[in-house]
Structure formats: structure tokens, C-alpha cells
Amino acid sequence: MTVSIHEPITNLKGVGKVASEQFESLGISTIEDLVMTFPYRHEDFRLKDLSETPHNERVTIEGRVESEPSVLYLGKKRSRLQLRLLTGHHLIKAVFFNQHYLKERLAPGMIVTVTGKWDRGRQVINVSNFKDGPKTEQADFEPVYSLKAVMQQKTFRRFMRSALDTVAGQYDETLPQDIREAYRLPSIGEALEMIHFPTNPADVKQARRRFAYEELLLFQLKMQGMKKARKEAEKGQAIEYELSRLKRFIDTLPFELTNAQKRVVNELCAELKSPIRMNRLLQGDVGSGKTVVAAIALFAVITAGYQGALMAPTEILAEQHAASLAEWLEPHDVTVAFLAGSTKGKARKIILEKLEKGEIDLLIGTHALIQPDVTFHRLGLVITDEQHRFGVEQRRILRDKGINPDVLFMTATPIPRTLAITAFGEMDISILDELPAGRKKIETHWLKEDSLLPVLRKMDQELRAGRQAYVICPLIEESDKLDVQNAVDVHAQLSQHFAGRYTVGLMHGRLPTDEKDAIMREFSSGQIHVLVSTTVVEVGVNVPNATFMLIYDATRFGLAQLHQLRGRVGRGADQSYCVLLADPKTEEGKERMQTMTETNDGFLLAEKDLELRGAGDVFGKKQSGMPEFKVADLVHDYRVLNTAKADAERLLESPSFWRDAEYAHLRIQLEQSGALDGGRID
């Protein structure tokens, strides 16, 4: 009787009560679940020549025992057995930890096969796998699965072999033949055999290519499908702005636009004129001039008789935007208003009345913009700054205050290209990757934590010149668990150090919002000279007079966050400095500090951060919106991701995709994902 791939795992020959409970705890309930459980690595048991094996590499060798084994007991349960082994022309030492029982099985003259890490300098192999006799039946490559100590690898491999033999030929082929042939990808049956029972490294590579592409294609079909459905479901407004007025406005700006700004302005203007609703993410490095791009887009919709809205996460950041935009726009007959939680009573009532009548062209503020009584006359463009700081629902409420207004999200957090395509796949993306001319590069120095005195002397020098400084700490208060500097103690120390000369302020996330805003205003106005803070200053605050930043325990932060913090200085005409105090204990930590001193490019740092820490850590596993892939790796498979994106866009536009039988499995998965249902994406 034929056993189906969709049947319970208990129908697989040899799976009894114990094995079925073990499979259940591994999340495997059907035979299909089993065959689609991929190994996370493969052990290479091919015999190698030690003269060609690099230091610290895992290696399998065959050799003859040349000495009696000796055992050294290192405590109750720990032991070290060692012997001499002749392999080829090499007489080496083999060390077995906690395998003292092998003393009775090993004797001079025996042939053994061992696998372990090769210490080239000391000519020692630290043995992890041992077998009597020469290597004969053992496969050259063995898969290693994540089994959480529930089942032995050998047992799992036996069941996997049985499953593949039982359901051979029953697999649903997701990838049509034309795609497989174009990229020389194996069929699903071939790929499953290759990944579970490879005969050489090329098998593993081929299987990985196939499954990584399949995962990324399905994901991109979902993302591009959502984008397509949204554009079809939500017809926007074709905003016919006055080009001559817009050009005059750009000509009166007190600076020349960078090429990147010109490119992004053209992208935005083309989309404003289109009847398809804008849903765009604008990424710009610190200081790349996102605000002026926002001002140009807002002015464009205002010339067409629409209103604009800009929402920022904090009152002080919203105030800064309001000041800049009013300075640029008011000379061109644009009425700018500011609305925040602190706007009360009569002042608030007047703003709301004027807004509803259309007498206010541009409203800038905080989450106060999404209150139910805030009504626009004719909202055309909504801009959300630092969009990741707002919840989906908050962004949706603001967007719904107009009839399908165009929506632009802005962020100063550079996102690696692969993550942007993935996390924001249903949005269009514009990038400002060029800084305005004349901007001085921030000098960044990495010093050990015992170098504080020369750092304070340099800070003192900047303060004497009339400038200001930030001091960043990873914690608010002392922690028993972490030996790192905390803001409260550092504030006390620096207050004493600068007593009678400079005012030292303290800011952290536990302070009420109005108190944080008051402290930032005092710092902005120069009343506070040194601001000790946690990472709450990370985003957006603009104090051009601040030229010095000291970051304690810099290894506690990722590269992207360090770059955001560093971006609080270097905003004026004076040379700025950033000092990282850190004693990294790992190579990765040292590499991060070194990278920070070598570049000020936020996008390059974001890519490096991704490479060093992985997508989950860069974005935060829960908040990231990042999908979890079984095989695909966003760091190493970025070319595959780009290919999958282009293929998904092409397929969705192709009539044959929606009609032909060979695409049926892709269509079914796309429809089951819900991507085509309403098209409303936030």
C-alpha cells in the first residue's frame, strides 16, 4: 500500500510510540514535515592530508597508534586521554577529552579513524569522533540536524532515509521548468536527496541554491503581490502641482541640492502626478538632507491646492521640523502650523478650525495629529518621520484623515539593502546616499576604558571654546548583572569634575516626556553644556553647537546605533569628535570598533552590522517584521534576493503566470498567503 507524503509520521515504517513523541516535540507531525526539516550543517568526513590542512580546521584522518594511551584525570567527571598517532609522514598527538574509557580499546599498532580540530602549531588533533579501523562504510558527508538532544542524529538520519524512499516522486514541484532550466536548479526531489544525503560539497551547494531561491521567490511574490493589489485597490490622487512655482521655490533655498536629493525629488514628483497612491520609504544617512526633500514634496502638493502633514515622534523634533519648514515655506505664501500635546485650549481650537477650513496649508506635530478631532480640508501628502517609532495603527489613522493621500515614510536609520527589500518589500524605496558639500567628517577615536583623563581634557578644550558635549551611557542606573557605566553615576562624576565651570544635565528614558523636552531645550539653547544621556538622544535632535561625543562601553551598541549616536554631533561648521571607550573581549567587538573609526558612511556600517550580527540582531527578532527563512541567508544570498524580486515582478505582470498549469503551485501559495486580499498595507 502506498504511503502518502501528507500522512502522519506514525505511518512511516519503524515509527513507534517513543519515536512519534520525539518527532512531536520537534514539531514534526507528517512525513512531509520530516523531509522538509533541513540540516543546519554537514560534517565532512573525507580523509585529508595534514600537510594541506589549515590551523584550527576540522579534519578526518586515518592513522596507526604509536604509543600506549595515557589518561590524566582533571576532576570527578573530567579526563584527558592522549596518545601518539602516525598518519602519512606525520607523527602527531591525539587528545580525547572525557573519553577515558577508550584506554581499554586502544593499543599500539591499531589502525583508527579520528575527526577533530587540527592545531597545526602544536601538531595536536583534539578528537571529537573516533572509529576503530580504517574509514570504510561511513559517508563522506553527513547532515547534522537541530534535534535539541531529543533524538540521536544517527536515528534521525535513518528515518529520513526511510521517508525519502517511501514518498519518492510525490513532491509538489513549486518551481516551473523554465525557471529551473534558466538557473540550472535541481528538481525538488533531486534537491531533497542532495541536502539530506550529499555525496560531495557541490550537492549541498546546489540544493541550498534551489531552496534559498524558492523561499525568496515565494516571499517576493507575496511582497510584490501586496504592492500590486494595493495599487489596484487604492487609487490615489493625481496631484497636478505648479512646476514653475516649485522650481522658483527650489532656486530660493539657501543651498544647492545634492545629486541624490535631486534624484529623490524627481522620484517623488513623478509619483505625486501619478493616479497611483504613493507608499514610499525615504532612507537617508544622518545629515543627508531629508527635511528639505520633504519640504519640496510638501510645497508641490500645496501649489495644487492640497494640504500636507508631517508627524514626528517627539515634540522637540517636531518643533525643529516646524522651524525649518516655516523658514523655507512661509516666504512663499504657505501657512505652517504646529500641533503637539502641549498645544491647549483656545490656541488648539483656532488651529483645528483653520485646518478644517483649509486655511492651514501644512500641519506639523507629534501624535497629536492623529486625535479624532483633527480634520483636514483636503489632505494630499502625509509624511511620517522616523516611521519605525510609530505603531502601524498610528500611521494608519493619520493616513485615513485624507481620501487616499500619498504617504512618505522617512528614516535616518540606514537599512541594509537586503533588509530594506525584505522588511519593506511592499513599499517603493528612495535613498539619499550623499552628504551636502562642505560637511566635515566627524573624527572618531577608539580608546581603552582606562584612557578617560585625556578624553576629559579634550572635552574641556571643546567646552572652553564655547561648544557643547554629549556623554552616552548604556544604562540608567547601576546593575548587579552588568559591569558597565550608568548615566546616574557618570552624571554625578562629571558634575563634580566640572563643578563651577560647566552645567551638566542628565536625560534618560524614564523621565516624563515634558521633562525630557525641557532638558533638550536647555541643551539646545546652551544652558546645559554637557548632556549625560542614555540612547534616548539617538534620533533627530539638532544642536549644531555640540561638537564632542563620548560613548561609554561602546561594545554594548551595534554599529548602526553607534552611527546614529555619533550623528548628534557634526551638525555645524566646526570640527566634531566622537570617542568610543571600549575594551572588547571578542574579535567581532574589536572589528566593530575599528570599523567605526574608519568610516562615516551609514549604509556601509549597516551592511557591516548585518554581516557581523545577522538580521535578527540588527532589527530585533520580534519587531523586525523580518521573515524567518529555513535556508535563505540575507547576508550571503543578497544576489538571489534581487533576482527573486525581479522574477516576482515579471511573473505578476505576465498573463501566463495567472493562466498556465506550470505556475499553479506558485499561484496557490500566493493566494493562500493573503497578499492579494485587500491590498491595504501599512
Buried (B, 14 or more C-beta within 10 A) or exposed (E): EEBEBEBBBBEBEEBEEEBBEBBEEBEBBBBBBBBBBBBEEBBBBEBBEBEEBEEEEBBBBBBBBBBEBEBEEEEEEEBBBBBBBEBEEBBBBBBBBEBBEBBEEBEEEBEBBBBBBBBEEEEBBBBBBBBEEEBEEEBBBBBEBEBEEEBEBEEBBEBBEBBBEBBEEBBEEBBBEEBBEEBEBBBBBBBBBBBBBBEEEEBBEBBBBBBBBBBBBBBBBBBBBBBBBBBEBBEBBEBEBBEEBBEEBBEEEEEEBBEBBBBBBEBBBEBBBBEBBBBBBBBBBBBBBBBBBBBBBBBBBBBBBBBBBBBBBBBBBBBBBBBBBBEBBEEBEBBBBBBBBBBEEEEBEBBBEBBBEBBBBBBBBBBBBBBEEBEBBBBBBBBBBBBBBBEEEBBBBBBEBBEBBBBBBBBBBBBBBBBBBBBBBBBBBBBBBBBBEEBEEBEBBBBEEEEBEEBBEBBBEBBEEEBBBBBBBBBBEEEEEEEBBBBBBBBEBBBEBBEEEBBBBBBBEEBEEEEBBBBBBBBBEBEBBBBBBBBBBBBBBBBBBBBBBBBBBBBBBBBBBBBBBBBBBBBBEBBBBBBBBBBBEEEEBBBBBEBBEEBBBBBBBBBBBBBBBBBEEBBEEEEBBBBEBEBBBBBEBBEBBBBBBEBBBEBBEEEEBEEEEBBBBBBEBBEEBEBBEEBEBB
